[in-house]
Amino acid sequence: MGNHKGGKGGVVANIASIVGLMITPAAPIYAATKHDIISFVKSMEGHNETLGVRVVCICPHLTDTSMVANLEEKNLLLDFCKDLIHESYKTMKQKPETVASAII
């Protein structure tokens, strides 16, 4: 894909989360992974022109997917955070189609 290897260039779209843009005590491990994605994308900015590849990132809010459904049952979060995440899920989720539309 990169111009430096004879490619035509393009765009690489990463999906992080709004959680990667803030301090998130309710999900510290998840937040750390999203911060990493954002850091990678920002670090690649200086290479976009050389590569002919733009590396971008979208940071959507909580999205209604199977990954976040029934979090309490899946035991994916620290036990002291479950109530906070459960309340957020009930009030702030969006449809995956909304995120897809934003990427396009």
N, C-alpha and C positions, 0 to 999 in steps of 0.2 A: 504494500500500500504506500509506503514511503517513497518520496521522490528520489531519495539517495540510493534506492535500490531499483530504480526504474518504474516504480509504481505511479499511479495517477493521483495519489493523495486521497483525501477524504475526511471523514469525521468519525471519531470514536466517542460514543455517548455513554458515560458512566451514570449509574443511578446510585446516589447516596441517600441522604435523608435530611430533613430539616434538623434532626437530632444532631447531625454533624456540624451544625452551625451554632450550637449553644451548649451550655453545661447542662447535663441531663442526669441528675441523681437517680431517677427512676430506672435507668437502663445504662449503667456505666460501661459495660462491655460492648453492647451494641453501639453506643455513642463513639467509643474508641475506634471501632471498625469504620464508621462513617467519617470520622475525622481523618482517618488514613486515606480514604478515597479522595476526599476534598484536597488534602495536602498533595497527593500524587498529581491530580489534575492541575493544581496551581503550579507545581514544580515543572510540569511539562510545557507550560505556556511559553517558555523561552525557546522551546524546540519546534513549535508549531510551524514557523516559516521554513526552517531547514528541512523538516520532514514533509511539508506539504500536507500534513495531517493535523487537524484541529482536535485536541482532546478536550472534551467538555463534560460537564456534570450537571445533573438536575437533582434538586434536593426537595422532594415532595414531603408533605405531611403524612400522617398516618393514613394508610390506604387499606381498604377492605379486601384483604387477600387471605388465603388459607394459612399463610405464615402467622398472621396475627389473630386468627379466629381461635377462641377458647384458650387463651394464653394461660389461664389458671390451671387447666387440665394438662396442658403440655409441660408445665413447670419450666418454662424457658426463662423466667425472670427470677430475680432474687426475691425470696418470700416476703421481705418487708416492703416491696414496691408494687405488689399485685393490685391493691385497691386503686392506686393512682393510675396505673395503666388501664385498668378496667374502666374507670370513669372516662378517661381520654378516648378509649375505643368507642364507647357509647355515643359520645358527643362530637368527635372530630374526624371521623373517618370519611374518606372520599372513595370514589369508584376508580378501579384501575384504568378505565377508559379515559378518565380525566388526566391521569399522568401520561398515558400514551399520546393523547392529543397535544399535551404540552411539549413532549419531545419532538413530535412531528412539526 
